[in-house]
Amino acid sequence: MKFRFALAAATCLAMPLASHAQPVKGPYVSLGAGTSLQDAFSYNNHANGDYGKFHTTPSYSGAMSLGYGLGNGFRVEVGGNFYRNNINSNHDYGYGDISSAHGGTETYGPMVNVLYDFNAGLPIFPYLGAGAGYQWVHLSSHLNGNNGYAVGGDAGSFAYQLIAGASYPLPWVPGLSATAEYRFMQLVSSRNYSEIGDENGSVKLGQHEYHTFLLGMRYQLFNAPAAAPAPAPVAAPVAAPAPAPAKTYLVFFDWDKANLTSRATQIIAQAAVDSKSQSVTTLDVSGYTDTSGTPVYNQGLSERRAKVVAAQLVTDGVPASEIEIHAYGATHLLVPTGPGVREPQNRRVEIVLH
């Protein structure tokens, strides 16, 4: 019980701390597969007073869902699951022995979940959630030992679950993310099953608890990020008898990086050469980011990008006194986007010669 309360409290307390959640907006589908550990569960034979606990070993499990992202971090989904566990022994408290048992449980049913995605400035996006629904358990078992008998049938119960996971957007397929997930589920009601071969016999099973681990995929429908547009051409300066107009150079960066590519080094070198051959008094070096991080993180990243370009200009012979550094974070976007979008054209430093 302490574990369940702690996880539930963490879910409630962590939600207000998130900012700028991963922009899952619109419908999506998800599918996961893995394994499920079922806690030992009690049984009570009404006919002969026999009682004890079944013990299981993990087998396969799966889950799928259809959901909708609200674009602000929250998601709502309707899904179903199927958990298989093998019964391998029973602890008979009535007779005081532990003996082997055969069969298994198959748990399945619909669940409605509410989840929240977090953006922690990392390549992965953690999420937490909770759900409720109804689960059926198909039981087929045969108890050995002093009073062996078989039990089987289907019975259902209200259930709830807590969810913790993380997603990783796959850059080569827009809208597709890999997921890793843990689910704790509990069936809250006891259920009665028939004793096979005895029309009057019945066995009552207690609450069921599951710890499920899933790996899967989530695909965002109809709202996958568009492919990056081609770089905007830089307008050629217009000849005029007045002082030469400002000339701009664009230096682009990889996502969440502030290091220079070979192409970036060439552009900076050309800007340095042009500044010496023209009547340039000031070089404005302005750093920018896309909208995929938090405002504080983006401000620092844009400043690091501007400083690394300024340092390379000095290396290429431009006096440091002629350079002015600015950092604008995710403002003044070259390509307008919503929050949380990895847009290559917005990850840049602009060098303007005055």
QUINORPE-V943599 format. One record per residue. RES is the residue in one letter. PHI is phi in whole degrees, 0 to 359 (* if undefined). D_CENTER is the distance of its C-alpha to the mean C-alpha in Angstrom with 1 decimal. Layout:
# QUINORPE-V943599
RES,PHI,D_CENTER
RES,PHI,D_CENTER
This chain:
# QUINORPE-V943599
M,*,26.2
K,300,25.5
F,297,22.1
R,293,21.2
F,295,22.5
A,296,20.8
L,292,17.3
A,296,18.2
A,296,19.6
A,298,16.6
T,299,14.6
C,290,17.4
L,283,18.2
A,283,14.9
M,301,14.3
P,292,17.3
L,276,16.3
A,282,13.4
S,217,14.6
H,56,13.8
A,293,10.3
Q,305,8.4
P,280,11.1
V,278,10.1
K,227,13.8
G,94,15.9
P,287,15.7
Y,209,13.2
V,234,13.5
S,219,11.5
L,214,13.2
G,220,12.9
A,217,15.7
G,177,16.7
T,221,19.1
S,225,20.1
L,258,22.4
Q,258,24.8
D,294,26.8
A,302,30.6
F,230,32.0
S,277,35.5
Y,223,38.2
N,214,41.6
N,274,44.4
H,294,46.4
A,285,49.4
N,247,50.2
G,76,48.4
D,289,46.3
Y,210,42.9
G,174,40.3
K,222,36.7
F,274,34.9
H,240,32.8
T,237,30.3
T,242,28.5
P,290,25.0
S,225,24.8
Y,269,22.3
S,208,19.7
G,204,17.6
A,207,15.7
M,217,15.2
S,205,14.7
L,239,15.6
G,227,13.9
Y,219,14.5
G,268,12.6
L,273,15.1
G,86,14.2
N,242,14.2
G,106,10.7
F,277,12.0
R,226,11.4
V,235,14.1
E,216,14.4
V,243,17.3
G,211,17.0
G,219,19.0
N,220,19.0
F,216,21.6
Y,243,22.2
R,245,25.3
N,225,27.0
N,261,30.4
I,276,33.1
N,238,35.1
S,198,37.3
N,224,38.6
H,260,40.1
D,272,43.1
Y,287,44.1
G,296,47.1
Y,259,48.7
G,73,47.1
D,230,45.8
I,242,42.7
S,225,42.9
S,284,40.9
A,216,39.3
H,234,38.0
G,116,35.7
G,181,32.2
T,238,29.9
E,234,27.7
T,250,25.4
Y,206,24.1
G,158,23.6
P,272,21.7
M,220,19.1
V,248,18.0
N,240,14.7
V,240,13.7
L,229,10.2
Y,223,9.2
D,267,6.5
F,246,7.9
N,245,9.3
A,259,11.1
G,73,12.7
L,243,10.9
P,294,9.8
I,256,6.3
F,238,4.2
P,293,4.5
Y,211,5.4
L,230,8.8
G,193,11.2
A,212,14.6
G,207,16.7
A,215,20.3
G,178,22.5
Y,227,25.2
Q,232,25.4
W,255,28.4
V,237,29.4
H,269,31.8
L,245,33.9
S,221,36.3
S,212,38.0
H,226,41.3
L,268,42.3
N,266,44.9
G,100,47.1
N,293,50.0
N,221,49.2
G,292,47.1
Y,198,46.0
A,251,43.3
V,227,40.8
G,201,38.7
G,129,37.4
D,234,34.5
A,206,33.6
G,238,30.8
S,201,29.4
F,298,27.1
A,218,23.8
Y,226,20.8
Q,212,17.5
L,243,14.9
I,231,11.2
A,223,9.0
G,201,5.9
A,209,3.2
S,239,2.6
Y,229,6.0
P,298,8.3
L,268,11.6
P,294,14.4
W,277,17.1
V,229,15.9
P,303,15.1
G,89,12.6
L,258,11.2
S,229,7.8
A,276,7.9
T,230,6.0
A,228,7.5
E,214,8.5
Y,243,11.6
R,230,13.8
F,251,17.1
M,235,19.5
Q,227,23.1
L,269,26.0
V,273,28.2
S,249,31.5
S,282,34.0
R,218,35.3
N,254,38.6
Y,234,39.1
S,274,42.4
E,276,44.4
I,292,45.4
G,92,49.1
D,226,49.9
E,296,49.7
N,260,50.1
G,277,47.6
S,213,44.1
V,234,41.5
K,262,39.1
L,257,35.6
G,275,33.7
Q,298,30.1
H,248,27.3
E,230,24.3
Y,229,21.4
H,241,18.8
T,244,16.5
F,238,14.3
L,230,12.5
L,243,11.3
G,195,10.8
M,226,10.1
R,230,9.2
Y,238,11.8
Q,272,12.5
L,275,16.3
F,64,19.0
N,226,17.0
A,294,15.9
P,302,16.7
A,288,20.3
A,295,21.8
A,296,23.0
P,289,26.7
A,294,29.5
P,303,30.5
A,291,32.9
P,293,36.4
V,269,38.2
A,294,41.4
A,289,44.6
P,296,46.7
V,271,49.6
A,295,53.0
A,205,54.8
P,292,57.8
A,288,55.9
P,307,53.5
A,304,51.0
P,294,47.8
A,297,44.5
K,246,42.8
T,245,39.0
Y,236,37.0
L,250,33.2
V,244,31.3
F,260,27.7
F,232,24.9
D,289,21.8
W,299,18.4
D,62,18.3
K,239,21.7
A,231,25.2
N,268,27.3
L,273,29.8
T,276,29.9
S,297,33.3
R,294,33.5
A,299,32.7
T,298,35.5
Q,294,37.9
I,295,37.2
I,296,37.8
A,298,41.0
Q,294,42.3
A,298,41.7
A,296,43.6
V,297,46.5
D,295,46.7
S,294,46.8
K,276,49.9
S,271,51.7
Q,243,51.3
S,276,52.4
V,262,49.0
T,253,49.1
T,217,45.4
L,245,42.1
D,277,39.2
V,243,35.9
S,241,32.9
G,261,29.2
Y,220,26.3
T,226,22.5
D,276,20.1
T,262,18.0
S,279,14.5
G,246,15.2
T,283,16.9
P,302,20.7
V,295,21.9
Y,295,19.9
N,295,20.9
Q,298,24.5
G,294,24.8
L,294,23.3
S,295,25.8
E,292,28.6
R,297,27.9
R,295,28.1
A,297,31.3
K,292,32.9
V,291,32.3
V,290,33.9
A,298,36.7
A,297,37.3
Q,290,37.6
L,298,40.1
V,297,42.2
T,301,42.2
D,274,43.4
G,104,46.3
V,274,45.3
P,298,46.7
A,299,44.1
S,292,46.3
E,269,45.6
I,255,41.8
E,242,40.0
I,258,36.2
H,226,33.9
A,227,30.1
Y,240,28.6
G,58,24.8
A,264,23.0
T,265,26.3
H,54,28.8
L,294,26.4
L,289,28.2
V,241,26.0
P,299,25.0
T,219,21.3
G,278,19.2
P,291,16.8
G,77,13.8
V,257,15.4
R,274,16.1
E,253,19.8
P,302,22.0
Q,290,25.2
N,272,24.1
R,269,23.5
R,210,27.3
V,233,30.4
E,258,33.5
I,254,36.9
V,244,39.7
L,267,43.3
H,246,45.8
